Amino acid sequence: MKTISAQELNSRIGAKGELLLHVLPEEIFSARRIAGSKNACVYETAFLSKVDELVPDKERAIIIYGAGAASLDATLAAEKLQTAEYHNVIVFPGGIEEWDAAGFPMESDGALPSAPDLSGTFRVDTAESVIRWTGRNLFNHHNGTVKLASGEIVLRENTLVSAHFTIAMDTIACEDLTDATWNAMLIRHLHDADFFDVAHHPVAEFHARAADLISTCTDGTPNYLLRGEFTLRGITRHIEIPIVAASADGARITAQGQFELDRTEFGSIYGSGKFFRFLGKHIVNDHIHLHVKLHADKMN
């Protein structure tokens, strides 16, 4: 794969017959680009179609650049183009970062997008938020949902002040059992004292005390560790949940988290090998897998 440095590229800017291709999203292209560049985002499925519109001649020289050496965007674009039989592909691996460090000028129509400042009280959208559960044993599993009844998050300058969420335990639903009789039987079993004792404990609660930034996170991995107290069946335990949380506009927060909850710590011991012997096919895993998806809107 041919490569080029910032100095070499600067001497070739405007060379006849060469296309300078910026392969990051449109909003980055608008904010930071080398003069004369065209844009086709390598992250989009239409990348090759867009390049074909820009460069129908597959023998034409294409110089590709993206964010910089720590990002594989330009390398990925070059591989895609070479697979598509573009024969004169050159990569500027230093990208925007090296170009800027070398002091060469850039074009811009505005600032790079930045994360909004989050302050205020946010109320959970209970219609769009959901908790998905999976319960297992060695040979089988069941999965379904349970709904949030309410929730409120208070932030000050992107820092969690407090958060409280209530789960309506009587909304437990099973999605994998299609037979209505078996489905209803499982739900009754989950409602009774063997599992969640919903008649005496109709709600579960989580009080979040802190959301610690995970410094090693990358986009798409948990960026906060949510810590607090979870109450189920009247028993409260400290839990920690790694979450991905962000806001596009400062008006709505979206967060997702996945974790394992040990039900036996909350008095649900049915089928647990910790407490019973010779369970055989009646054993039920102690851990329940939970996937929480939450949307919360800023209150006016």
Secondary structure, DSSP 8 states (H G I E B T S, - for coil): -EE--HHHHHHHTT-TTEEEEE-S-HHHHHHSB-TT-EE--TTSTTHHHHHHHH---TTSEEEEE-S-TT--HHHHHHHHHHHTT---EEEETTHHHHHHHTT---B-SS---------EEEEE-TTT-EEEEEEE-SS-EEEEEEEEEEEEEEEETTEEEEEEEEEEEEEEEESS--SHHHHHHHHHHHHSTTTT-TTT--EEEEEEEEEEE-TT--TTS--EEEEEEEEETTEEEEEEEEEEEE-SSSSEEEEEEEEEEEGGGGT--TT-TTT-S--GGG---SEEEEEEEEEEEE--
